[in-house]
Each structure stands twice: as C-alpha cells, then as structure tokens.
C-alpha cells in the first residue's frame, strides 16, 4: 500500500447522542430488551456502532464488504461469495499480503476496521505430525495437518470503536402489544390474539469514543481522505436508520469531538478520551491538554 499516502496523523473522536422512546440496541439473549450493564447503565455495542458507520458510508456511495441483508446492493448472498466474486483470483493465490492489499483497495470498511478472510486449504490432510529420527516432532507434517483444516488471513484495521454507555442509570419501559400474524390453516386469515412485548428507553444520553491509528493505517492503506469520510458521517450516524424499534428522530447525535495529533510525541488515546466528561444532560466539559484542542462538531 506504499504507493498511496496513508494517514499522516493520529486521530481520536467521541460522539454524544440522545435516545428518546427507542430501543438503541436490543439484546437477543434478553428478549431483545435494550442492553443494560450490571451497573444499570445503558449500552450500545461497538458492533452495532460499526454497523451504522458502514451503512452511512454505503449511503455515501462507498464500497462496503460487510453489507447488511436489507442494504445489499449486489447479488452476493454471503461474505464468502462476495470475496470470491470480487477478489477470487487473489484469494486462490493464497498470498496474505496480496489478499490484504486487494481487499483494502476494494472495500473501505476493510481498510478501516479490518477483516478475517478464512478459506479451506487444498493441502492433503495428515492426521499426525509424526516423529523424526531422534524423537523430534516433524514440523512440516504438523503444519500440513493444521493447514488442511483451513486457513485464516486476518487484516487488522486502524479504526477502533468503543461501546457506548449512558451517562446515568436507566430503566427499561416495556409495553404489551398485540401482533397480527398469518393463520397457519388458511394462510390468508389474520389472527389478533398473539401477544408480544415491546421495550424502550424513555430518555437517555449515551456517548462513545474511538481512535484511528496511523501505524496500522500504513498496512491497510487508510488515508487522510478516508478519515475525513468517517468524520463527516459521525454527526449523521442515525440518519436513514429508522425501524419500529427506533422511530425516525428518536436517536440523535448531540455533539462530536475530533482530535488530531501529528505523529511523533502524542498523547495516548486513554488520556485524550479521559479528558472529556459528559454530564447527564449531554453537556460536555474538557480537561485541557497542552497543544491539543479538539474540533467540536454539532449534531443537529
């Protein structure tokens, strides 16, 4: 990826957002209730946040590898089929560097978040590594035996995102609803006696942090222009994201903080993120860091 200018600075960011009468991230192991920590704080997982970032990038016309089913814009029904269809020749070669370069050049989310490409090896299977004369393990045969089970090529991306947590303890409101479902007998008749539950957070302020690492950006080819694309979408993180659990307008970004540091003697992300304190009402205060001022971007 050296032929292209990669990220020239270390970046940290923070996003503060409000949830009103919505389920920001349901927990499938708890009846799809909003996620709540053991301390009673509301939580939105980092996977959920990255899904929204991918969706906003896709809305902006960027090529995305991990597409959700309802936003799929090609004919590939799985990630494997998409990889085979777009960079299949490179995958067959089995060269990890070539695979990384091809995938990162093709898809923005891969060069941002990374990805694991797993495929079966064509090497013959050998059940045991065996012993050489003298009792030493035959390493070549042991590698073949492991390789025959499959090969994974990981790509480590420069963009990391923390889960979002609420600024105070929250309670979940639950409402019993009546669901209309198709009758099994006729297929056309509707039944109105099926009961269900719908859960929501009445009002809560959440915030999360993230960072972009310039050293890892060198390996994936993530550029300053790519960082600007993520910066531009963060204030619009919940646009075009409505559902029955999250009605349009029920989730809104209040403010985005964006720190940029030249490579060299930099503050750690822990110190940068720790300089921000978010109050219950969503207002934020900053502990000054010498030579480092964030850009404040309003949400709505």
N, C-alpha and C positions, 0 to 999 in steps of 0.2 A: 504494500500500500504506500510505498515511499514516493511514488510519482505524484502524489497529491498532498497538498498542505493540510496537515491534520490540526487538531485542536491546539491552540497556542497559549491557553490559559486554563487554570483550574477554576471550576465553577461550582458554586453551591446555591441551592434555592430552597425556598419554603413557600407553602401555599396554605392560606387560611380560608376555610369555607364554612357555610352555614347549611344546616339541614332543617327543613320545616315540613312536618307532616309527611315524612317519607321514610323508606327503608333504604339506607345508603348502600348496604352490603349484607345480604341475608346469609345466615349460617345454615347450610343444608343439613348439618347434624343436629340442629335445634329447631326443626320445623320452619326453617327459613326466617327465624326471628333476626332482627338486627344484631350484629355481633357486639357483645359486651364482654369486657375483660373481667377477671376476678375482682378487680378493684372497683367495678361499676362504671368504667369509662367506655364510651362508645368507640368502636374500632372499624376501620375500613382497611382491608388487607392491601399489601403492596401489589399483589397480583391484580386486584380489582383496579387499582390506580393505573397500573401499566396498561391494562386493557383499554381504559379510557384514553390514555395518551396515544395508543396505537390507533384507536378509532378516529381521533381528531386528526392525526397525521394522514390517515386514509381519506378522510373528508377533504383534506387539502390536496389530494392527488398524489400522495407519496406511495411508493410500492411497499407493501407490508406482507411479511411472510406469515405471521400468526394472525390470520383473519378469523373473526367470529362467523358462525354459520349464517346469521341474519345479515351480515355485511359482506359476504363473499362475492367478489366481483369476477371470479374466473370459474372454470369448470372443474377445478381440483377439489375432491371431496375429503382430502386429508393432507396433513403436512408432508407426509412421505410422497404422495402423488405430486404435490406442488414442487417439492425439491427435485424429484425425478424429472418432471416436465420442464423445469427451468434451467437446472444445472446438472442434469443427469450425466452428461459426458464427463464432467469434472468429478462427480461422485464416483463413477466407475473407475477412474484413475486411482482413487484412494490416497492421493497426496493431501495430507492435512492442511498444508499452507495454501495449496491451490483451492481447496474446498472453502477455507476461511475467506480467502480473497474474493472468490466468485460470489459467495453468499452475501458478504458485506457490501460488495459493489452493487448487488441486485436489490437488497432489501434494507431500508433504513432502520427498521426495528431490530434487525440482526446486528448491524454495526453499532446500535445504541445499547441494547440490552443483552446481546449475546444470544446463543442458541446451542443446543446439542443436536448434532446430526448422527443418528445411530442407524447402522445397517449391518446385515449379516456378512460374514466373511466367506469367501469361496475356498479358503484353505481347508484341506482334509482334516477331519477330526481325529485326534488321538486321545484316547481315554486317560493315559497316564504319561507323565513326563519321562519316566524311566530313569535308569541309573547308568552312568558311565563306569568304565573300569576304575576301581578305586572307591566306588560308592558315591561319587558326586552326582547331584541332580543334573539330568540332561536338560539344560535351559531352553534349547531350541525346540525340543519336542513339547515342553511345558507351555511355551509361548504359542505354538501352533494349537495346542488343545484349548487354550483360553481364547484365541482368536476365532476359532471355529464357532464359538458361541455368539459372537457378534462384536462389532467394533463401534465405539463411540468417539466422535470428534467434537470436543467442546470448544466453543468460542466464548471467550469472556468479554463482556461488553463494558464500556466505560461509564454508562449511566446506571446509577443505583438509586432506588427509591425506598424510603421507609414506610411502614404502615402509618395511617392517620389515626390519631386518638383525639377524643373530645377533651375540652378544657375543664369539664366537671363531670361528676357522676350523672348518668342519665337513666331514665326509666323507659321501658318499652310499653307502649299502649297497644292493646290487642282488641280487635273488633270481630265479632262473629258475623259471617256473611253467608248468603245463600248462593250456591253455584248452580248454574243451569248446564246440564250435561245431556248428551245424546242417550236415548234409551237403547239398551242392548237388543231389545226384541224387534223393534220396528226400524231403528236407525234414523227415523225422522221425528218421532215424538220427543218432546223435551220434558225433562223432569226438574222440578224446582225444590225438591226436598233434600238436596245434598248440601250439607252444612260444611263450612270451612272457616278458617281464621285468616285475618289479615293484620300484619304488625307494622308499627311505625315508630319513629322518633318524633315527638311533637316539636321540639325545638332544641337544637344543639349546635355548638361551634366546634369544628374539628380543625386540625392542622397536621401537615406532614412536611418532611424535609427530603432532600435528595442532593446528589452531587454528580459531577462529571469529571472523570479522572483523565488528565492529558496523556499519561504514560500508557494506559490501556487504549486510549483513542488512537495511538500510533499503530497498534496491532490491527484494529478494525477499519481504519481509515475514516473515523468520525471526525468531522471538520467543524470549524467555527460556524459555517453556514448551517450545518445540522443542528448545532446548539441553538442558533437563532430561531430555528423552526420550533424547537421544543419551548423556548422562551415565549414565542408568540402564541402558542396554544394553551399554555397554563391558565391564563385568565379566562379562557373559554372552555375549560375542561369538561363542563357538564352541558354544553350546548349540543343539541341533536342527540341527547342521551335519555330521553323520556321513556318511561314504561309505566305500567299500572302501579308498580311499587314506588316509582319515582316520577310523579307527575311533573310536567314541564314547569320549570320555575321553582320547584321545591328544593333544589340544590343549587347553590350559587357561590362563586368564588368571591371572597371579600377583598383579599389583597395577596399579591405575590411579591416576595423579596428575592432578589437576584444578585449574588455576589460574584465578582470576577477578580481573580488574583493572577498576576503574571507568574509563570513557572520560576522556580528558584526557592527562595526563603518564604514559604507560605504558611498561613495558619492552617491547622488541622480542621477537617470538617466538623469534628466534635466540638471544637471551640467556636467555630462560626455558628453552628446551629444552636449552641448553648448561649450565644449572645442575644437570642431572640426569646422574649417572654410574651405569651399570648394570654390575654385576660378572658374571663368568662364571656364577655360581650363581644369578643372578636378584636378588640383594640390590641395593638402590639407596641411593646417598648423594646429598645435595643441597648445593650451594653456596648459602648464604643470600643472598637478595635482600631488601634493606631494604623493609619494608612489604608483602611479598608471600609468603604461605605457602600451599602447595598443600594441597588436601584429598586425603588418601590413602585409597583405597578398596580393600579386599582383594578378591582374585578368588574363590578357592574356599576 
